[in-house]
Amino acid sequence: MTEHPALVIPHEYEHVEMRLLGLLREAGFRVHRTFCLSEARSTGGTCSCPHHGSMACTCEWCTYLVYDKSGHLVATLTLYGHDERTRITWKGDAERLPELDAVLASIRASLDAKHSP
């Protein structure tokens, strides 16, 4: 497994997540969410947010498994967002990561293009 440095995108989590999942699917990947912080919080846990210091937390953290067209696991993606920043980390099979790397590069380019002056 190869781990890549985090990609930090200065945009809200929901927007980055929606765009990233769309690009992955357009590239032929299947994506399966295995963890979602907001769903876990909705079960009634009583922990406070380390960034906001309260239960009224707007942070989001999800983990996804990414499969290629033949059903092989390519990578594990983790998205973490708070305060209009989203951090993407991924690790996976080094031989299969170039296609995924291209998708991640295109998300940064597409978001930067949409929000540049």
N, C-alpha and C positions, 0 to 999 in steps of 0.2 A: 504494500500500500504506500502510495506517495501522498504526502500532505503538502498543500500549497499555502503560501502566505495569505492572510485574510485580505479580502477586497472590501474596502469601506466605500460606500456610496452615500453621498449627502442628500438622501431623499427618504421620505417616509416609508416605513416597512411595507405597508399594504400595497403601495404603488410598485415598489421593487419586487415584491413577491409575485404579484400578478404578472408583471412584465417578464420576469425570469421564468416562471412556470410556462407561460405562453411560448417563449422562445425555445425552451427545452422541448416542448411538445411539437412545435413546428419543425424542429431538427430531428424528430423521430424518436425521441426518448420517452419512456414511460416514467412517471414520477409518482411515488407513493409516500404520503406523509406518515411518519411514525410517532411524532410527538408534537404537541402544540401547547405552549405555556398558557395561553388564554383559556383553553379547554381545561387544563389541569387546575388553574385558579378557580374556575367556575364550580369546582367540586366543594368549595367552602374552606379551603386552606386559610391559615391565619399567619402568613408571613408578610413582612413589609419589604418593599422594593429597596435595593441598595442604591438606586439612582434617585428615586423620588422620596424615599423615607416614609412612605405611607402605603396603605392598602389600595389607594386610588392610583394604581400603576398603569401606565400606558405602554410599558415594554412588551415586546413580543419575541418569542423564540420558538422556532420550529425546526424539525429535522426531517429530511427527505432522503429516501433511497431512490437513486436514478438508475434505470435499466436501459440497455440498448434495445434495438429492434428484435433481436433474437432472445431477449429475456435475461441476458447476463447482467449482473450487477456491475455498473461502471463506477459509481461513486456514492458517497454519503455527503449530502449538502446540509449545512447548518446556517440558518438565517437568524440573526439577532438584531432587533431594532429598538431604538429609544431616541427620543428627542430629535426626530427628523434625520436620523442617520441609520443606515442598515449595514451590518457587517456580514459578509458571506465567507464561509470557510468550506473547504471541500477536500476530501481525500479519496483515493481510489486506485484502481489498476492503472499503472503508468502507461501501459500500451493502449489503453482505451480513453485516456484523458484528453488527447488533442482536440477531439470534437467538442467535448464539454468545455475545454478552455476557450474555444472559439465562441461558444454561446455566451460564456461569462464576459468575454471581451466585448461582445456586441451589446450586452445589456448596459455596460458602462458607457459605450459610445452612444447608444440610443437615448439614454437618460440625459447625458450631457448635452446632446444636440437639442433635445426638447426643452431644456431649461437654460440654455445659454442666451445672452442678450442679443 
